């Protein structure tokens, strides 16, 4: 790797990302780490992210707040993808 390439990759780009408040490097690191996970670890990660996403939907989107409440659906209690069958399409 040339000196300019090294300078740009190791200093300029990370600095730019930090100043712009981008998470590209964090996403890259997470993807590099997750590619080696076992299938059950990937499923657990997916379910955790799904719970987090649906919880945020319930907190910030009135439609989903009302829908989840009317169905007595708590995103924090999702244990499997099949739990989503309770939600209307």
C-alpha positions in Angstrom: 0.0 0.0 0.0 1.4 3.4 -1.0 1.9 6.2 1.4 -1.0 8.2 0.0 -3.3 5.2 0.1 -2.3 4.4 3.6 -2.7 8.1 4.7 -6.2 8.3 3.2 -7.4 4.9 4.5 -6.0 5.2 8.0 -6.3 8.9 8.7 -8.4 10.9 6.3 -11.3 8.5 5.8 -11.8 7.7 9.5 -11.6 11.4 10.3 -14.1 12.3 7.6 -16.5 9.5 8.9 -16.2 10.8 12.5 -16.8 14.5 11.5 -19.8 13.5 9.3 -21.1 11.2 12.1 -21.2 8.3 9.7 -21.1 4.7 10.9 -19.5 3.1 7.9 -16.4 1.8 9.7 -18.5 0.4 12.5 -20.9 -1.3 10.1 -17.9 -2.7 8.2 -16.3 -4.0 11.4 -19.6 -5.6 12.5 -20.1 -7.3 9.1 -16.6 -8.6 9.1 -17.2 -10.1 12.6 -20.7 -11.5 11.9 -19.7 -13.4 8.7 -18.1 -16.0 10.9 -21.0 -16.5 13.3 -22.8 -19.8 13.7 -26.3 -20.0 12.2 -27.9 -20.0 15.7 -25.9 -16.9 16.6 -27.0 -15.1 13.5 -30.6 -16.0 14.3 -30.2 -14.6 17.8 -28.7 -11.4 16.4 -31.6 -11.1 13.9 -34.2 -11.6 16.6 -32.6 -9.0 18.9 -32.5 -6.5 16.1 -36.1 -7.2 15.1 -37.2 -6.8 18.7 -35.3 -3.5 18.9 -36.8 -2.3 15.6 -40.4 -3.1 16.4 -40.0 -1.6 19.9 -38.9 1.7 18.3 -41.8 1.5 15.9 -44.2 1.1 18.8 -42.6 4.0 20.6 -42.5 6.5 17.7 -45.2 5.6 15.2 -48.7 6.0 16.5 -50.2 3.5 14.1 -47.9 0.7 15.3 -48.4 1.8 18.9 -52.2 1.4 18.6 -52.0 -1.7 16.5 -49.6 -3.5 18.9 -51.7 -2.5 21.8 -55.0 -3.6 20.2 -53.4 -7.0 19.5 -51.8 -7.3 22.9 -48.5 -7.6 21.0 -45.3 -6.7 22.8 -42.2 -6.7 20.5 -40.0 -7.4 23.5 -41.6 -10.8 23.8 -40.7 -12.0 20.3 -38.9 -15.3 20.6 -39.2 -16.6 17.0 -39.9 -15.2 13.5 -43.2 -17.1 13.7 -44.4 -14.7 16.4 -44.9 -12.1 13.6 -47.8 -14.2 12.4 -50.0 -12.4 14.9 -49.6 -9.2 13.0 -51.8 -8.4 10.0 -50.2 -8.1 6.6 
